[in-house]
Amino acid sequence: MPPHPKRKLSRGRRDRRRAHDALAAMALVACGNCAALIPAHTVCPKCGYYDGRQVFEPKKKKAKKE
């Protein structure tokens, strides 16, 4: 059988151990072409540009018929 703890860990000790487990906020940068906020080092999904050149043509949204 594996060893078991002799005493219950206090909330403070437990929480100090978990202090580094929080998720960090994603760093967003402005697209150089359309100024949309995107993650760094990724192609802009709105305009299709990366590093000053167009990588793909973005899809155009269809107009809704009423």
C-alpha positions in Angstrom: 0.0 0.0 0.0 1.2 3.5 -0.7 2.0 5.8 2.2 -0.7 8.1 3.5 -0.4 11.6 4.9 -0.3 11.7 8.7 -1.9 15.1 9.0 -4.4 17.1 6.9 -2.8 19.9 4.9 -4.0 23.3 5.9 -5.8 25.5 3.4 -2.9 27.9 3.3 -0.3 25.3 2.6 -2.5 23.7 -0.1 -3.3 27.1 -1.7 0.4 28.1 -1.7 1.2 24.9 -3.7 -1.5 25.8 -6.2 -0.4 29.4 -6.6 1.3 28.8 -9.9 -1.6 26.7 -11.4 -3.7 29.7 -12.6 -4.0 30.2 -16.4 -2.4 33.3 -17.8 -4.3 35.7 -20.1 -3.5 35.3 -23.7 -1.2 38.1 -25.1 -3.0 39.8 -28.0 -1.4 42.1 -30.5 -2.9 44.4 -33.2 -2.9 43.1 -36.8 -0.6 45.2 -38.9 -3.1 45.4 -41.7 -6.6 45.7 -40.2 -5.7 46.5 -36.5 -7.8 43.5 -35.2 -6.6 41.9 -32.0 -5.1 38.5 -32.7 -2.7 36.2 -30.9 1.0 36.8 -31.7 2.6 34.9 -34.6 -0.7 33.9 -36.2 -2.4 34.7 -39.4 -5.2 37.3 -39.0 -8.5 35.5 -39.6 -10.3 38.7 -40.6 -8.0 39.9 -43.4 -5.7 36.9 -44.1 -2.4 38.8 -43.6 0.7 37.6 -41.8 4.0 39.5 -41.6 3.0 42.1 -44.2 1.8 39.7 -46.9 -1.5 38.1 -47.7 -1.5 34.4 -46.9 -5.1 33.5 -47.8 -8.2 35.2 -49.0 -10.8 35.4 -46.2 -14.3 34.1 -46.9 -17.0 36.7 -47.5 -20.1 36.5 -45.5 -23.4 35.9 -47.4 -26.2 38.4 -47.1 -29.3 37.0 -45.4 -32.4 36.8 -47.5 -35.6 37.9 -45.9 
